[in-house]
């Protein structure tokens, strides 16, 4: 068995374990694994052609708005867990967690964007994103779905797209779909922003 096949089997085994704990999170993890490994629902590699043309995005909610990031940059979607606090950091760094053997910082995205604070709920999720070698977990209000978004639906002009001022510095555009508008975040711009790098209190 090749190492790639082994990775596939391990990923699907982990997802099967998640299904009993949280079916909705497990479904998203399954879609992520399918995208990352180029498979379509089966660990033995059976594939079928995609039904919709468009790059895959993971859609999540924040302050009653829908935002999305490229699925290829998403490491996983986690339930909220107990975090280990870190001294002498800004308030929007909520702590660190062990994410599959790596210690990762957890950033409250609402606090980072200076939005109104609301208590965490059972829908709150930790979205682990990676750009280059940097991995950060973002606490978001909820994660809804994986969605193919055609490039033609994305308006890259941030000023013309209907994007709130709090999201504009980190947005690469807005997607206009039937009955909804989605803010497309630039993960690298967010993770490597000057503000994100100045996390020490």
Residue pairs with C-beta under 8 A, 6 or more apart in sequence:
1 9
4 37
5 45
7 37
8 33
8 37
8 39
8 43
8 45
9 43
11 33
11 36
11 37
12 30
12 33
12 43
14 29
15 26
15 29
15 30
15 33
16 26
18 25
18 26
18 29
19 26
21 79
22 79
25 77
25 78
25 79
25 125
25 143
28 58
28 77
28 143
28 145
28 146
29 76
29 77
30 41
31 56
31 71
31 146
32 58
32 71
32 74
32 76
32 77
32 146
33 39
34 40
34 41
35 56
35 71
35 72
35 146
36 72
38 47
39 45
39 46
39 47
40 46
40 47
40 48
50 148
52 148
52 150
53 148
53 150
54 148
54 149
54 150
54 151
54 153
55 70
55 71
55 148
55 149
55 151
56 70
56 71
56 72
56 146
56 147
56 148
57 68
57 69
57 70
57 71
57 146
57 147
57 148
57 149
57 175
57 182
57 184
58 68
58 69
58 70
58 71
58 74
58 77
58 127
58 143
58 145
58 146
58 147
59 66
59 67
59 68
59 143
59 144
59 145
59 146
59 147
59 182
60 66
60 67
60 68
60 69
60 125
60 127
60 140
60 141
60 142
60 143
60 144
61 67
61 140
61 141
61 142
61 143
61 144
62 109
62 110
62 113
62 115
62 140
62 141
63 110
63 115
63 116
63 141
63 166
65 164
65 167
65 183
66 144
66 180
66 181
66 182
66 183
67 140
67 167
67 182
67 183
67 184
67 185
68 147
68 149
68 175
68 182
68 183
68 184
68 185
69 127
69 129
69 184
69 185
69 187
70 187
71 146
73 129
73 130
73 131
73 187
74 127
74 128
74 129
74 130
75 99
75 128
75 129
75 130
75 135
76 99
76 100
76 128
77 125
77 126
77 127
77 128
77 143
78 99
78 125
78 126
78 127
78 128
78 137
79 125
79 126
80 120
80 124
80 125
80 126
80 139
81 97
81 126
83 94
83 95
83 96
83 97
83 106
84 95
84 96
84 97
85 94
85 95
86 93
86 95
86 96
86 105
88 200
88 201
89 199
89 200
89 201
90 198
90 199
90 200
90 201
91 111
91 201
92 107
92 108
92 111
92 112
93 105
93 106
93 107
93 199
94 106
94 107
94 108
94 139
95 105
95 106
96 103
96 104
96 105
96 106
97 103
97 104
97 106
97 126
97 137
98 104
99 128
99 135
99 137
102 135
104 128
104 135
104 136
104 137
105 136
105 137
105 199
106 126
106 136
106 137
106 138
106 139
107 136
107 137
107 138
107 139
107 196
108 138
108 139
109 138
109 139
109 140
110 116
110 117
110 118
110 139
110 141
111 117
112 195
112 196
113 166
113 167
114 166
115 166
118 141
120 139
121 141
123 141
123 142
124 139
124 140
124 141
124 142
125 139
125 140
125 142
125 143
126 137
126 138
126 139
126 140
127 137
127 138
127 140
127 143
128 135
128 136
128 137
128 138
129 135
129 136
129 137
129 138
129 187
129 190
129 191
130 187
131 187
131 188
131 191
131 192
132 188
134 191
134 192
136 191
136 196
147 182
149 175
149 177
149 182
149 184
153 175
153 176
153 177
154 172
154 173
154 174
154 175
154 184
155 161
155 173
155 174
155 175
155 176
156 172
156 173
157 173
158 168
158 171
158 172
158 173
158 174
161 171
161 173
161 174
161 176
161 181
161 183
162 174
162 181
163 171
163 174
163 183
164 183
167 183
167 185
169 189
169 193
170 185
170 186
170 189
170 190
170 193
171 183
171 184
171 185
171 186
172 184
172 185
172 186
172 189
173 184
174 181
174 182
174 183
174 184
175 181
175 182
175 184
190 196
